[in-house]
Amino acid sequence: MKIAIASDHAGFVYKQRIIEYLQSLHHEVTDFGTDSVTSCDYPDFVHPAAAAVASGQYERGIVLGGSGNGEAMAANHHPGIRCALCWNEETSRLCRQHNDANMISIGERMVDSATAILIIQTWLDTDFEGGRHINRINKIDLAHNI
């Protein structure tokens, strides 16, 4: 799977670990930045990653920050992106099953690194249920056209 990944300074350490993890599973990962723990603005890195997923160049995307909130907000400004803020395995599972989330956001200050890996593993392994959820997804996507 082709996966875009981005972080600000507060998510940089986890981003490096997650890239290694994803590559060990033979995923093709592109790092959209940042490249250090030096303070920076997450939109500079999240927007290009989200645009790449929205365009279909990448199948999924992961964004990281201190809390993950701002990163999810920035990603969700892109039509076709459904970025869920995840803090445990259950939020990760439900965002795929019910929301067909093509991106997730994780806060490095909010979860330990083992939990972050479990969140990603669950998100990658969970399928969208479809069914009653399709109408809801269509309504989310429609909002970008308003």
N, C-alpha and C positions, 0 to 999 in steps of 0.2 A: 504494500500500500504506500502511496505517496503522501507524506505528512509534512505540512508546514508548521514551523514552531517559531515562537517569538517571545521575548520577555523584556522587561525593563531591568534596571539594576537589582531590584528587590527579588526578582525571580530568576536571576542569572545562574545561581548555583544549582538549583533544581533543574533548570533547562539543560545544563551540561550533563547531569546524571540521566535525565530522560532521553536525551539524544543517544547516549551510549546504550541505554536499555532498548530503545526502539531499533537501533541498528543491530543489536544482538538478536532481535527477532526478524531481521532481514527486511525491515521497512526502509524505504528510501526517504530520508529526512533532509529537509532544507531549513537551515537556520537563517531567519530573517533579522537576527540581532536581538539584543545588544551583544557586545563582545567583552563586557567587563562589569564589575560591580560599581563603576563610576556612575554617579547620579545622572539620570537621563529621563526623557519623556516617553512613556510607553506608547502613545499613539504613533510615534515615528516608526515603530517596529510592528505594532499590531495591525495597523491599516494595510501595509503591503502583504502581510501574511493572510489576512482575511480576504483581501482582493484576489489573491492567488487561489484560495479555496473557492470563492464565489465564482471565479471564471472557469472552474473545472480543471485547472492545471494541477490541483492537489485534491485528493479525496477527503482529507480531514485536516484539521488544524488544532494546535494546542498553544495557548497563550498563558503566560505566567507573570505574576507580580507579587506585591506584598500581600494584598488581600485577594486579588483576582477580580475585584469588582470593576474597576475602571477598564481593565483589559476586555472583559466581557461586554461592557457597554460600547467600547470602541468597535469591537468586532461586529456587534449586532447592528451597526449602522450600515452594513453592506447588504444589499438585497441578496436573498438566498442563503444568508448565514443565520444559523441558529446555534448560538454559542451559550452554553450553560456553565454557570459557576458551580463547581463541584467541590464538596468538602468531605465526602465519604463514598464508599462503594455504592450505596443505595441511590444517592443523587446521580451518580454516574450511570447506573443501570437504567433508572427511570428517564433520564434525559435522552437516552437512545431508544428505549422501548416506546415511550409516549411522544417524544418531541423530535425524533430523528435528528438529534444534535450532530452537526457536522464539525463543530468546534467545541472545545471545552476550555475553561479557564480555571486555574488553580492558584491559590495564594500560598506562597512559600512561608509566610508568617502564620498561616492558619492551620496547616496540617504538617505532620512529620513526613520525611522523605519516603518511608515505606508505604504510608497511606497514599501518597501521591502516585506511586507506581501502581498500587492496587486500583486506584481510580482509573488510571490510563488503561490498565489491563482489562478491567471490567467494561470500559467504554469501547475498547477495540473488539471485545468478544461478544458484545450484546447487539442483537438485531432489532431493527424497528419493527414493531408489531403490526403497523398498518391499521386496517379496520377503521374503527371509530375515530382513530387519531388523525387520519388523513384529512378530514374536513377541518380539523383544528390547525393542522400544519398549513393548509391552504389559506386559512384566515390570517395566520402569522405572516406568510409571504405576501399576501394581498396588502397588508399595512404599508409595505414599502412603496406601493403605488399611489398612496393617498396624498 
